[in-house]
């Protein structure tokens, strides 16, 4: 399972973001800070997918397998879980971190997510998200993070019940 600290003593979380270049073959080199998260893993296998093609989700296989175990517990009879599995399966493929510390983004996903030269790779604690740099700025940085949102996040992180939509 996902440990907080690996054998090397380094934290086992993806944090922060980096602007990286993607080559013409669709490969991007993982920044050293993100690469260090993989160094103690049993293997360097990844699951690369998306929910809608607007960005790319990259999961270490151990994390993805824990998600699959949760899916198995609920089964695909739940319509939301079935829809989720359909989407991640459509976009998804297994990959590996190569010897030059690169990952390959599948061509169909690269095209739809507009990953051409400059991309933004974000750490999301247990997985990575890759965006077209300009799309990320427009969609994610184009709106303010409100005091109400901060309050809701604060309650969740402090293990208080999240606010309802009308609070």
Contact map, one row per residue, 1 for C-alpha under 8 A:
11100000000000000000000000000000000000000000000000000000000001100100000000000000000000000000000000000000000000000000000000000000000000000000000000000000000000000000000
11110000000100000000000000000000000000000000000000000000000001100000000000000000000000000000000000000000000000000000000000000000000000000000000000000000000000000000000
11111100000100000000000000000000000000000000000000000000000000000000000000000000000000000000000000000000000000000000000000000000000000000000000000000000000000000000000
01111100001110000000000000000000000000000000000000000000000000000000000000000000000000000000000000000000000000000000000000000000000000000000000000000000000000000000000
00111111111100000000000000000000000000000000000000000000000000000000000000000000000000000000000000000000000000000000000000000000000000000000000000000000000000000000000
00111111111100000000000000000000000000010000000000000000000000000000000000000000000000000000000000000000000000000000000000000000000000000000000000000000000000000000000
00001111110000000000000000000000000000010000000000000000000000000000000000000000000000000000000000000000000000000000000000000000000000000000000000000000000000000000000
00001111110000000000000000000000000000010000000000000000000000000000000000000000000000000000000000000000000000000000000000000000000000000000000000000000000000000000000
00001111111000000000000000000000000000000000000000000000000000000000000000000000000000000000000000000000000000000000000000000000000000000000000000000000000000000000000
00001111111100000000000000000000000110000000000000000000000000000000000000000000000000000000000000000000000000000000000000000000000000000000000000000000000000000000000
00011100111110000000000000000000000010000000000000000000000000000000000000000000000000000000000000000000000000000000000000000000000000000000000000000000000000000000000
01111100011111000000000000000000000111000000000000000000000000000000000000000000000000000000000000000000000000000000000000000000000000000000000000000000000000000000000
00010000001111100000000000000000000010000000000000000000000000000000000000000000000000000000000000000000000000000000000000111100000000000000000000000000000000000000000
00000000000111110000000000000000110010000000000000000000000000000000000000000000000000000000000000000000000000000000000001111111000000000000000000000000000000000000000
00000000000011111000000000000000010000000000000000000000000000000000000000000000000000000000000000000000000000000000000001111000000000000000000000000000000000000000000
00000000000001111100000000000000000000000000000000000000000000000000000000000000000000000000000000000000000000000000000001110000000000000000000000000000000000000000000
00000000000000111110000000000000000000000000000000000000000000000000000000000000000000000000000000000000000000000000000111100000000000000000000000000000000000000000000
00000000000000011111000000000010000000000000000000000000000000000000000000000000000000000000000000000000000000000000000111000000000000000000000000000000000000000000000
00000000000000001111100000000000000000000000000000000000000000000000000000000000000000000000000000000000000000000000011110000000000010000000000000000000000000000000000
00000000000000000111110000011010000000000000000000000000000000000000000000000000000000000000000000000000000000000000011110000000000000000000000000000000000000000000000
00000000000000000011111000011000000000000000000000000000000000000000000000000000000000000000000000000000000000000000111000000000000000000000000000000000000000000000000
00000000000000000001111111111000000000000000000000000000000000000000000000000000000000000000000000000000000000000011111000000000000000000000000000000000000000000000000
00000000000000000000111111110000000000000000000000000000000000000000000000000000000000000000000000000000000000000001100000000000000000000000000000000000000000000000000
00000000000000000000011111100000000000000000000000000000000000000000000000000000000000000000000000000000000000000001100000000000000000000000000000000000000000000000000
00000000000000000000011111100000000000000000000000000000000000000000000000000000000000000000000000000001000000000000000000000000000000000000000000000000000000000000000
00000000000000000000011111110000000000000000000000000000000000000000000000000000000000000000000000000001111001000001000000000000000000000000000000000000000000000000000
00000000000000000000011111111000000000000000000000000000000000000000000000000000000000000000000000000111100000000000000000000000000000000000000000000000000000000000000
00000000000000000001111001111100000000000000000000000000000000000000000000000000000000000000000000000111100000000000000000000000000000000000000000000000000000000000000
00000000000000000001110000111110000000000000000000000000000000000000000000000000000000000000000000011110000000000000000000000000000000000000000000000000000000000000000
00000000000000000000000000011111011000000000000000000000000000000000000000000000000000000000000000001110000000000000000000000000000000000000000000000000000000000000000
00000000000000000101000000001111111000000000000000000000000000000000000000000000000000000000000000000000000000000000000000000000000000000000000000000000000000000000000
00000000000000000000000000000111111100000000000000000000000000000000000000000000000000000000000000000000000000000000000000000000000000000000000000000000000000000000000
00000000000001000000000000000011111110000000000000000000000000000000000000000000000000000000000000000000000000000000000000000000000000000000000000000000000000000000000
00000000000001100000000000000111111111000000000000000000000000000000000000000000000000000000000000000000000000000000000000100000000000000000000000000000000000000000000
00000000000000000000000000000111111111100000000000000000000000000000000000000000000000000000000000001000000000000000000000000000000000000000000000000000000000000000000
00000000010100000000000000000001111111110000000000000000000000000000000000000000000000000000000000000000000000000000000000000000000000000000000000000000000000000000000
00000000011111000000000000000000111111111000000000000000000000000000000000000000000000000000000000000000000000000000000000000000000000000000000000000000000000000000000
00000000000100000000000000000000011111111001000000000000000100000000000000000000000000000000000000000000000000000000000000000000000000000000000000000000000000000000000
00000000000000000000000000000000001111111000000000000000000000000000000000000000000000000000000000000000000000000000000000000000000000000000000000000000000000000000000
00000111000000000000000000000000000111111100000000000000000000000000000000000000000000000000000000000000000000000000000000000000000000000000000000000000000000000000000
00000000000000000000000000000000000011111111000000000000000000000000000000000000000000000000000000000000000000000000000000000000000000000000000000000000000000000000000
00000000000000000000000000000000000000011111000000000000000000000000000000000000000000000000000000000000000000000000000000000000000000000000000000000000000000000000000
00000000000000000000000000000000000000001111100000000000000000000000000000000000000000000000000000000000000000000000000000000000000000000000000000000000000000000000000
00000000000000000000000000000000000001001111110000000000000110000000000000000000000000000000000110000000000000000000000000000000000000000000000000000000000000000000000
00000000000000000000000000000000000000000011111000000000000110000000000000000000000000000000011110000000000000000000000000000000000000000000000000000000000000000000000
00000000000000000000000000000000000000000001111100000000011110000000000000000000000000000000011110000000000000000000000000000000000000000000000000000000000000000000000
00000000000000000000000000000000000000000000111110000000011110010000000000000000000000000001111000000000000000000000000000000000000000000000000000000000000000000000000
00000000000000000000000000000000000000000000011111000001111000000000000000000000000000000011111000000000100000000000000000000000000000000000000000000000000000000000000
00000000000000000000000000000000000000000000001111100001110000000000000000000000000000011011100000000000000010000000000000000000000000000000000000000000000000000000000
00000000000000000000000000000000000000000000000111111111100000000000000000000000000000110011000000000000000010000000000000000000000000000000000000000000000000000000000
00000000000000000000000000000000000000000000000011111100000000000000000000000000000100110010000000000000000000000000000000000000000000000000000000000000000000000000000
00000000000000000000000000000000000000000000000001111110000000000000000000000000000000100000000000000000000000000000000000000000000000000000000000000000000000000000000
00000000000000000000000000000000000000000000000001111111000000000000000000000000000000000010000000000000000010011000000000000000000000000000000000000000000000000000000
00000000000000000000000000000000000000000000000001111111000000000000000000000000000000000000000000000000000000011100000000000000001000000000000000000000000000000000000
00000000000000000000000000000000000000000000000001011111100000000000000000000000000000000000000000000000000000001000000000000000111100000000000000000000000000000000000
00000000000000000000000000000000000000000000000111001111110000000000000000000000000000000000000000000000000010001000000000000000111000000000000000000000000000000000000
00000000000000000000000000000000000000000000000111000011111000000000000000000000000000000000000000000000000000000000000000000011110000000000000000000000000000000000000
00000000000000000000000000000000000000000000011110000001111100000000000000000000000000000000000000000000000000000000000000000011110000000000000000000000000000000000000
00000000000000000000000000000000000000000000011100000000111111110000000000000000000000000000000000000000000000000000000000000111000000000000000000000000000000000000000
00000000000000000000000000000000000001000001111000000000011111110000000000000000000000000000000000000000000000000000000000000110000000000000000000000000000000000000000
00000000000000000000000000000000000000000001111000000000001111111000000000000000000000000000000000000000000000000000000000000000000000000000000000000000000000000000000
11000000000000000000000000000000000000000000000000000000001111111100000000000000000000000000000000000000000000000000000000000000000000000000000000000000000000000000000
11000000000000000000000000000000000000000000000000000000001111111110000000000000000000000000000000000000000000000000000000000110000000000000000000000000000000000000000
00000000000000000000000000000000000000000000001000000000001111111111000000000000000000000000000000000000000000000000000000000000000000000000000000000000000000000000000
00000000000000000000000000000000000000000000000000000000000011111111100000000000000000000000000000000000000000000000000000000000000000000000000000000000000000000000000
10000000000000000000000000000000000000000000000000000000000001111111110000000000000000000000000000000000000000000000000000000000000000000000000000000000000000000000000
00000000000000000000000000000000000000000000000000000000000000111111111000000000000000000000000000000000000000000000000000000000000000000000000000000000000000000000000
00000000000000000000000000000000000000000000000000000000000000011111111100000000000000000000000000000000000000000000000000000000000000000000000000000000000000000000000
00000000000000000000000000000000000000000000000000000000000000001111111110000000000000000000000000000000000000000000000000000000000000000000000000000000000000000000000
00000000000000000000000000000000000000000000000000000000000000000111111111000000000000000000000000000000000000000000000000000000000000000000000000000000000000000000000
00000000000000000000000000000000000000000000000000000000000000000011111111110000100000000000000000000000000000000000000000000000000000000000000000000000000000000000000
00000000000000000000000000000000000000000000000000000000000000000001111111110000000000000000000000000000000000000000000000000000000000000000000000000000000000000000000
00000000000000000000000000000000000000000000000000000000000000000000111111100000000000000000000000000000000000000000000000000000000000000000000000000000000000000000000
00000000000000000000000000000000000000000000000000000000000000000000011111111100100000000000000000000000000000000000000000000000000000000000000000000000000000000000000
00000000000000000000000000000000000000000000000000000000000000000000001111111100110000000000000000000000000000000000000000000000000000000000000000000000000000000000000
00000000000000000000000000000000000000000000000000000000000000000000001101111110110010000000000000000000000000000000000000000000000000000000000000000000000000000000000
00000000000000000000000000000000000000000000000000000000000000000000000001111110110000000000000000000000000000000000000000000000000000000000000000000000000000000000000
00000000000000000000000000000000000000000000000000000000000000000000000001111111110000000000000000000000000000000000000000000000000000000000000000000000000000000000000
00000000000000000000000000000000000000000000000000000000000000000000000000011111111000000000000000000000000000000000000000000000000000000000000000000000000000000000000
00000000000000000000000000000000000000000000000000000000000000000000000000000111111100000000000000000000000000000000000000000000000000000000000000000000000000000000000
00000000000000000000000000000000000000000000000000000000000000000000001001111111111110000000000000000000000000000000000000000000000000000000000000000000000000000000000
00000000000000000000000000000000000000000000000000000000000000000000000000111111111111000000000000000000000000000000000000000000000000000000000000000000000000000000000
00000000000000000000000000000000000000000000000000000000000000000000000000000011111111100000000000000000000000000000000000000000000000000000000000000000000000000000000
00000000000000000000000000000000000000000000000000100000000000000000000000000001111111110000000000000000000000000000000000000000000000000000000000000000000000000000000
00000000000000000000000000000000000000000000000000000000000000000000000000010000111111111000000000000000000000000000000000000000000000000000000000000000000000000000000
00000000000000000000000000000000000000000000000000000000000000000000000000000000011111111100000000000000000000000000000000000000000000000000000000000000000000000000000
00000000000000000000000000000000000000000000000001110000000000000000000000000000001111111110000000000000000000000000000000000000000000000000000000000000000000000000000
00000000000000000000000000000000000000000000000011100000000000000000000000000000000111111111000000000000000000000000000000000000000000000000000000000000000000000000000
00000000000000000000000000000000000000000000000010000000000000000000000000000000000011111111100000000000000000000000000000000000000000000000000000000000000000000000000
00000000000000000000000000000000000000000000000000000000000000000000000000000000000001111111000000000000000000000000000000000000000000000000000000000000000000000000000
00000000000000000000000000000000000000000000000111101000000000000000000000000000000000111111100000000000000010000000000000000000000000000000000000000000000000000000000
00000000000000000000000000000000000000000000001111000000000000000000000000000000000000011111110000000000000000000000000000000000000000000000000000000000000000000000000
00000000000000000000000000000000000000000000001110000000000000000000000000000000000000001011111000000000010000000000000000000000000000000000000000000000000000000000000
00000000000000000000000000000000000000000000111100000000000000000000000000000000000000000001111100000000000000000000000000000000000000000000000000000000000000000000000
00000000000000000000000000000000000000000000111100000000000000000000000000000000000000000000111110000011000000000000000000000000000000000000000000000000000000000000000
00000000000000000000000000000000000000000001110000000000000000000000000000000000000000000000011111000011000000000000000000000000000000000000000000000000000000000000000
00000000000000000000000000000000000000000001110000000000000000000000000000000000000000000000001111111110000000000000000000000000000000000000000000000000000000000000000
00000000000000000000000000000000000000000000000000000000000000000000000000000000000000000000000111111110000000000000000000000000000000000000000000000000000000000000000
00000000000000000000000000000000000000000000000000000000000000000000000000000000000000000000000011111100000000000000000000000000000000000000000000000000000000000000000
00000000000000000000000000001000000000000000000000000000000000000000000000000000000000000000000011111100000000000000000000000000000000000000000000000000000000000000000
00000000000000000000000000001100001000000000000000000000000000000000000000000000000000000000000011111110000000000000000000000000000000000000000000000000000000000000000
00000000000000000000000000111100000000000000000000000000000000000000000000000000000000000000000011111111000000000000000000000000000000000000000000000000000000000000000
00000000000000000000000000111100000000000000000000000000000000000000000000000000000000000000001111001111100000000000000000000000000000000000000000000000000000000000000
00000000000000000000000011110000000000000000000000000000000000000000000000000000000000000000001100000111110000000000000000000000000000000000000000000000000000000000000
00000000000000000000000001110000000000000000000100000000000000000000000000000000000000000000000000000011111011000000000000000000000000000000000000000000000000000000000
00000000000000000000000001000000000000000000000000000000000000000000000000000000000000000000100000000001111111000000000000000000000000000000000000000000000000000000000
00000000000000000000000001000000000000000000000000000000000000000000000000000000000000000000000000000000111111100000000000000000000000000000000000000000000000000000000
00000000000000000000000000000000000000000000000000000000000000000000000000000000000000000000000000000000011111110000000000000000000000000000000000000000000000000000000
00000000000000000000000000000000000000000000000011001001000000000000000000000000000000000010000000000000111111111000000000000000000000000000000000000000000000000000000
00000000000000000000000001000000000000000000000000000000000000000000000000000000000000000000000000000000111111111111000000000000000000000000000000000000000000000000000
00000000000000000000000000000000000000000000000000000000000000000000000000000000000000000000000000000000001111111111000000000000000000000000000000000000000000000000000
00000000000000000000000000000000000000000000000000001100000000000000000000000000000000000000000000000000000111111110000000000000000000000000000000000000000000000000000
00000000000000000000000000000000000000000000000000001111000000000000000000000000000000000000000000000000000011111110000000000000001100000000000000000000000000000000000
00000000000000000000000000000000000000000000000000000100000000000000000000000000000000000000000000000000000001111111000000000000000100000000000000000000000000000000000
00000000000000000000010000000000000000000000000000000000000000000000000000000000000000000000000000000000000001111111111000000000001100000000000000000000000000000000000
00000000000000000000011101000000000000000000000000000000000000000000000000000000000000000000000000000000000001100111111000000000000100000000000000000000000000000000000
00000000000000000000111100000000000000000000000000000000000000000000000000000000000000000000000000000000000000000011111000000000000000000000000000000000000000000000000
00000000000000000011110000000000000000000000000000000000000000000000000000000000000000000000000000000000000000000011111100000000000110000000000000000000000000000000000
00000000000000000011110000000000000000000000000000000000000000000000000000000000000000000000000000000000000000000011111110000000011110000000000000000000000000000000000
00000000000000001111000000000000000000000000000000000000000000000000000000000000000000000000000000000000000000000000011111000000011110010000000000000000000000000000000
00000000000000001111000000000000000000000000000000000000000000000000000000000000000000000000000000000000000000000000001111100001111000000000000000000000000000000000000
00000000000001111100000000000000000000000000000000000000000000000000000000000000000000000000000000000000000000000000000111110001110000000000000000000000000000000000000
00000000000011111000000000000000010000000000000000000000000000000000000000000000000000000000000000000000000000000000000011111111100000000000000000000000000000000000000
00000000000011110000000000000000000000000000000000000000000000000000000000000000000000000000000000000000000000000000000001111111100000000000000000000000000000000000000
00000000000011100000000000000000000000000000000000000000000000000000000000000000000000000000000000000000000000000000000000111111000000000000000000000000000000000000000
00000000000011000000000000000000000000000000000000000000001100100000000000000000000000000000000000000000000000000000000000111111000000000000000000000000000000000000000
00000000000001000000000000000000000000000000000000000000111100100000000000000000000000000000000000000000000000000000000000111111100000000000000000000000000000000000000
00000000000001000000000000000000000000000000000000000000111000000000000000000000000000000000000000000000000000000000000011111111110000000000000000000000000000000000000
00000000000000000000000000000000000000000000000000000011110000000000000000000000000000000000000000000000000000000000000011110011111000000000000000000000000000000000000
00000000000000000000000000000000000000000000000000000011110000000000000000000000000000000000000000000000000000000000001111000001111100000000000000000000000000000000000
00000000000000000000000000000000000000000000000000000111000000000000000000000000000000000000000000000000000000001010001110000000111110110000000000000000000000000000000
00000000000000000000000000000000000000000000000000000010000000000000000000000000000000000000000000000000000000001111011100000000011111110000000000000000000000000000000
00000000000000000010000000000000000000000000000000000000000000000000000000000000000000000000000000000000000000000000011100000000001111111000000000000000000000000000000
00000000000000000000000000000000000000000000000000000000000000000000000000000000000000000000000000000000000000000000000000000000000111111100000000000000000000000000000
00000000000000000000000000000000000000000000000000000000000000000000000000000000000000000000000000000000000000000000000000000000001111111110000000000000000000000000000
00000000000000000000000000000000000000000000000000000000000000000000000000000000000000000000000000000000000000000000000100000000001111111111100000000000000000000000000
00000000000000000000000000000000000000000000000000000000000000000000000000000000000000000000000000000000000000000000000000000000000011111111110000000000000000000000000
00000000000000000000000000000000000000000000000000000000000000000000000000000000000000000000000000000000000000000000000000000000000001111111110000000000000000000000000
00000000000000000000000000000000000000000000000000000000000000000000000000000000000000000000000000000000000000000000000000000000000000111111111000000000000000000000000
00000000000000000000000000000000000000000000000000000000000000000000000000000000000000000000000000000000000000000000000000000000000000011111111000000000000000000000000
00000000000000000000000000000000000000000000000000000000000000000000000000000000000000000000000000000000000000000000000000000000000000011111111100000000000000000000000
00000000000000000000000000000000000000000000000000000000000000000000000000000000000000000000000000000000000000000000000000000000000000001111111100000000000000000000000
00000000000000000000000000000000000000000000000000000000000000000000000000000000000000000000000000000000000000000000000000000000000000000011111110000000000000000000000
00000000000000000000000000000000000000000000000000000000000000000000000000000000000000000000000000000000000000000000000000000000000000000000111111000000000000000000000
00000000000000000000000000000000000000000000000000000000000000000000000000000000000000000000000000000000000000000000000000000000000000000000001111101100000000000000000
00000000000000000000000000000000000000000000000000000000000000000000000000000000000000000000000000000000000000000000000000000000000000000000000111111100000000000000000
00000000000000000000000000000000000000000000000000000000000000000000000000000000000000000000000000000000000000000000000000000000000000000000000011111110000000000000000
00000000000000000000000000000000000000000000000000000000000000000000000000000000000000000000000000000000000000000000000000000000000000000000000001111111000000000000000
00000000000000000000000000000000000000000000000000000000000000000000000000000000000000000000000000000000000000000000000000000000000000000000000011111111100000000000000
00000000000000000000000000000000000000000000000000000000000000000000000000000000000000000000000000000000000000000000000000000000000000000000000011111111110000000000000
00000000000000000000000000000000000000000000000000000000000000000000000000000000000000000000000000000000000000000000000000000000000000000000000000111111111000000000000
00000000000000000000000000000000000000000000000000000000000000000000000000000000000000000000000000000000000000000000000000000000000000000000000000011111111100000110000
00000000000000000000000000000000000000000000000000000000000000000000000000000000000000000000000000000000000000000000000000000000000000000000000000001111111110000100000
00000000000000000000000000000000000000000000000000000000000000000000000000000000000000000000000000000000000000000000000000000000000000000000000000000111111111000000000
00000000000000000000000000000000000000000000000000000000000000000000000000000000000000000000000000000000000000000000000000000000000000000000000000000011111111111110000
00000000000000000000000000000000000000000000000000000000000000000000000000000000000000000000000000000000000000000000000000000000000000000000000000000001111111111100000
00000000000000000000000000000000000000000000000000000000000000000000000000000000000000000000000000000000000000000000000000000000000000000000000000000000111111110000000
00000000000000000000000000000000000000000000000000000000000000000000000000000000000000000000000000000000000000000000000000000000000000000000000000000000011111110000000
00000000000000000000000000000000000000000000000000000000000000000000000000000000000000000000000000000000000000000000000000000000000000000000000000000000001111111000000
00000000000000000000000000000000000000000000000000000000000000000000000000000000000000000000000000000000000000000000000000000000000000000000000000000000001111111100000
00000000000000000000000000000000000000000000000000000000000000000000000000000000000000000000000000000000000000000000000000000000000000000000000000000000001100111110000
00000000000000000000000000000000000000000000000000000000000000000000000000000000000000000000000000000000000000000000000000000000000000000000000000000001101100011111000
00000000000000000000000000000000000000000000000000000000000000000000000000000000000000000000000000000000000000000000000000000000000000000000000000000001001000001111111
00000000000000000000000000000000000000000000000000000000000000000000000000000000000000000000000000000000000000000000000000000000000000000000000000000000000000000111111
00000000000000000000000000000000000000000000000000000000000000000000000000000000000000000000000000000000000000000000000000000000000000000000000000000000000000000011111
00000000000000000000000000000000000000000000000000000000000000000000000000000000000000000000000000000000000000000000000000000000000000000000000000000000000000000011111
00000000000000000000000000000000000000000000000000000000000000000000000000000000000000000000000000000000000000000000000000000000000000000000000000000000000000000011111
